[in-house]
Every structure is written in C-alpha cells, then in structure tokens.
C-alpha cells in the first residue's frame, strides 16, 4: 500500500485535520501523521491523531451536537444515548455559522470513513438514531419513540401534549355533540388539571428559542386548536427537516472516501460500537494481561 505522510500542528489540530481530510481524505494511500517539531513518526502519532481529533469533534464549542448537560463547565457535548446533531432552521443553514457547521459534518463523515479504510480506532459516541436517519432506504417516519431515544425530557413533554391531541380527537369524533357543545368541551380539556394554554408555550423549538416552527412562531401561542400541529412540528424539527442537512453533509463527506451504502452491512447499534461507544473491559485481570 502507498503511504501518504502528513505533518500537522498540534496546537491547531482540528483545523489541521480538516485540511488533511480535504486534501488527502479521498486518496487511496494510507495516511500517516507526524507533528511539527516532534520526532515521532509511524503508527503511534497516527493513532494519537485519530484519537485526539475524535475528541475535538465532540467538543461543545463547535455547537454541532444536541445538548443535554447545560453546565458550562463541561468541555465535551454529552448525550445520554450518544451524540445527535443539534437542530438547524433553514435561515441558520444559509448563514455563515450554519455553513461552517455543515462543513464540519462533511469533514466528520470523511474522517470516519478514512478511519475505517485505514483500520484506525476513533472514539466518537454517536446516537444510533443518527445512522437510522442517515439510511435513506429506511422509510421509518420520525416518531415520538425516536425522539425519546434522542432527548428523553423533550419526549416526556410531547407525550403529555399528545394527551391533549387524543382528547381533542375524541370530542371531534363524538357525533352526539352540537357544534356549540363541541367548542365548549374543547375549551374544557385538561390533562393532570392543566389546560394547554396554561403551559404558555409558543411555536418555537423547546430548548432552541431561535428556531421558529412556523412563520413568526415566537408570536403564535400554543392553544388546543393547534396543539397537534405543534407536536408534529417539534418532532419534524428534531428528527426530520431540522437535522436532514447535517446528516446529508455527513453522508456526502463519507461517500467521498467510499460509498455510504456499504455501511448497510451493519445495524445502527453496531456502527455506534464501531465508532467508539462500546463497553470496554477494564478489569484488573485484563489490564494485568495487557501490560
């Protein structure tokens, strides 16, 4: 196999990695990394490069991952079931920060594919739902169950709002009610002693007030009339239109190295294990055997 040596700056490792992936990510040669002003070369520095860049891609400051732990002290993004793209509106995607974030996903795709091609270990804890959405042949529509796998707290809120939708549908299909009685019954719908208007929500995405679910959504209050539209819009922005661009960018970057469709040999959970989120055996016996 041909080897392609690249020299990178340790102090600007993410920028260097992005440049390397743009220039050599698609080349048939095996990448070997060395650092400026360091004598190390060969497998050691190369493995360290993949490990360090994995961590760089997982940092909060990039603002590309959905956040569960909002403490500002933590350096790395955290998701209970792994990392999942933060939603992005159409407006955000067309602005400079949004374009940069999409480019990061593209380079990340290339980086992941390169690591597979060169048999390097990386450590990025993806959420299995990320690969489920990335598989274009999968016709699974975004659902509340998948929202739960991505953000449990959001799913709980949506399950509660779904109760309002069910109660509203039941009244609509009750043929014994007059239109006046129907309107009265709608107004009186409560779940756990609360009316939907009491929640004081508007048509912006929970946790992301800058993302409006409909035109001028920050000025549209949530009511019993539009609660079903709200639930559908939140699910779509969380799993559909809000993350489709990021997933497509990842696929495009990946496919520059080898076809993304080749990953269909694996389930989403197996892919997650391949890219770092696997339970490691850290017992004393294993460690003693290894040193």
N, C-alpha and C positions, 0 to 999 in steps of 0.2 A: 504493500500500500504506500502511496505517496504521502509524505508528511508536510504539513504547512505550518511553519513556525511563526508565531506572532508574539510581539513584545508589547506589553501593556503597562499602564501606570497604575500602581496600587492605590494612589491617593484619589484617582478618578475612575474607580473600577467599573461603575455602571456605564458611564459614557464610553469608556474603552471597549467594554463588552458589546455595546450597541454598534460601535464602529466595526469591530471584528465580525459581528454577525452579518452586518450589511455587506461587508467586503468578501468574507470567506464562508459565511454560513451555508451557502448552497454548493460550495466546491466539493469535488469528490475526495479531496485529500483529508487525512485525519489531522485535526487541529492539535498543535502542541503549543503550550503557553509558557512564556517566561516573563519576568518582571524587569522593568528598567532598574539598573544599578543593583541587581541581585544576580548571584552566580548560578542559582538553582535552575535546572532545566529538565525536561523529560516529564515523566508521569506525575511526580509529586506536585510541582507547581500547577500542572494542568488540572489535576483533581481538585486542588485547592481553589483554582479559578472557578470551576463549576459550582463548588460548594458555596463560595463567597458570593457569587453572582445570584445564586438561588436566594440567599438571604436578602440581597439588595432588592430583588423583585418583590419581596414580601414586606417591604417597609411601608409604614403608614404614610410617610411624607409624599409618596407617589400619588396618593389619593385614587388608586385604581380599584381598591378592594372594598367590599361592604364591611362596615364596622359593627362589631357587637360590643366591644370593650371600648368605651369612650374616654377612658382615663388618658390624659395627655402624656403621662409619664412613659407609657409603653412605646417602644420604638417600632415594633412589628405589628402588622394588622393581624387580627385574630377572629376566626370564625369557629363556632363550636364544632361544626362538621367539616371545616376546611374553608379555604378562601373562595369567594364568589365575587364576580365583578360588581362594583357599585353602579347603580343605575345612572343613565345619562339621557337627558332630553335632547330633542332634535337641535334646539338652539345651542346647547352646550357643545354638542358634537361638531357644530360648524365654527365654533370659536377656537382660538389658539390653544388654550389649555386642554380642551377636549381632543383636538387633533393630536396633541402630544401624548395624551393618554392612549388613544387608539394606536399610535405608533409603538408605544410601549408594549401593548398586547401583541402587535405584529412581531416585534423583536422577540418577545417571550415565546411565541409559537415557534419561531426559528431556533431559539435557544434549546427548547425542549426537544425538538426533532433532532437537532445536532447531537444532543446528549445521548439520544437513543442510537443514532447512527454510529457514534464513536464509542458506545458502551461506557458512558460516564455516569456516575451516580449524581443525581441532583436531589435537592430537598425543598420542594415546594408543595405545601399541603393544600391541594385543590379540593373543592367540594365535588362529590360525584355528579351533582346536578349540572355542573359546568359542562361535563362531557356528554351528558344526556341531551342538553340543549344544542351542543355543537354537532351532534349527529343529525345531519339534515334528513336522513331517511326515517328517523324516528318521528312518527306523526303524533306523539303524545302532546296534547294541548296543555298549556300552563294550567296548573290546578292548585287548590289550597294545600293539598298534600305535599306538593313540591315546595311551596312557599315555606311550609313547616321545616323542610329539610335545609332551607337556606336561612330563614330567620324565624325562630320559634315564637318570639314575642309578637311579631307582626301577625303571624298565623293565628295566634290566640285572639287578637283584636278582630281579625277578619271573620273568624268562626262566630264571634259574638254578633257582628253585624249581619252575618248570614241568617241569624235567628230572626232578625227584623224582616229580611227578604222573604223568608218562609212564611212568617205571619202575614205579611202583605199579600203574598200569592194566595194564601188560604182564603183571605177575605175577598180577593178579586174573583175567585172561582166559586164563591158562595152565591148560588143563583137565587136564594131566598131574600137577599138584601136589596132594598131600593138604593138608588144612587146616593141619596142623602145619608141613609144608614151606613152605606159603604164608606163614604167620606168621613163620617163620624168615627166609625170603627178604626179607620186608618190613623186618624189623629190620636186615638187612644192606645195604639200599640206600644207596649212596654216590654223590655227584657230585663229581668232582675230589678224591676222597679224603676227603670230608666227609659225615657223616651230618646229617640235617636237624635233629636235636636239638642237635648241636654248635653251631648258629648262635645258640642262646639267645634266640630271639625269642618274643614273646608276642602276643596278639591286640589290639595297639594299632596305630594307623596310623603307619608309618615317618615320622619327622620331626615327628609330631604326637602325642606321648605322651598328651595329654589326651583324645584321641579313641579310644574303645574300639570294636572292630569287632563284638563280641558282648557280651552282658551279662557284667560282671565280667571283661572281656577281658584286663586287666593281670595277672590271676592265672591265665590259661589259657596254658600253654606251647605252642609250635608243635611238633607231632610228625608223623610220617609218616602217621598216621591222619587228621589234619585239615589237611594242607598244601594240599589242593585248595580247601577251604573258605576258607582264609586268602587264597590268591591271588585268588579270586573276590571276597572281601570288600574287599580293598585296591583292586582295580580299580573296584568299585562306589562306594566312598567317595571315590575320586579323581575319577571322571568321572560318577558317577550320583547316588546319594542325597546324597552329601556336598556337591555343588555345585548341585543342582537348584533349591534355594530362591533362591540368588544369581542364577542365570540367569533364573528366573521373575520375580524382582523387577526385573531389568534390562528384560525384555520388557514388564512391566506399565508401568514408567515411560515407556519408549519409546512404547508404544501410546497413551499419553495425548496425545501430540502428533500422530502419525499411525500407521496400523496397521503393526505389526512385519512382517506378512506381505508388505508392499511390498518388503522387502529381498530377497525370493526372486529378484528380477531379477539379483542379484549372487551370485557364488560366495563362500564364506568368505574365500578369499585376496584377492578384490577388495575385500571390506569392510575387511579389515585395511589394505589400501593406502589406502582412502578415509579412514580414521581416523588416519592418521599414519605407519604403518610402511612407508614407500616409500623406495626408493633415490633420493637426490637427486643431481643433477649439480652437483658443487661445483668443477668445473674452472675454471682461471683465465679461459679464453675466455668461459665462461658468465657468470662474475662481472663481467668487464670489459664484456660486452654489456649487463648489467643495471644498471650504475651510470653 
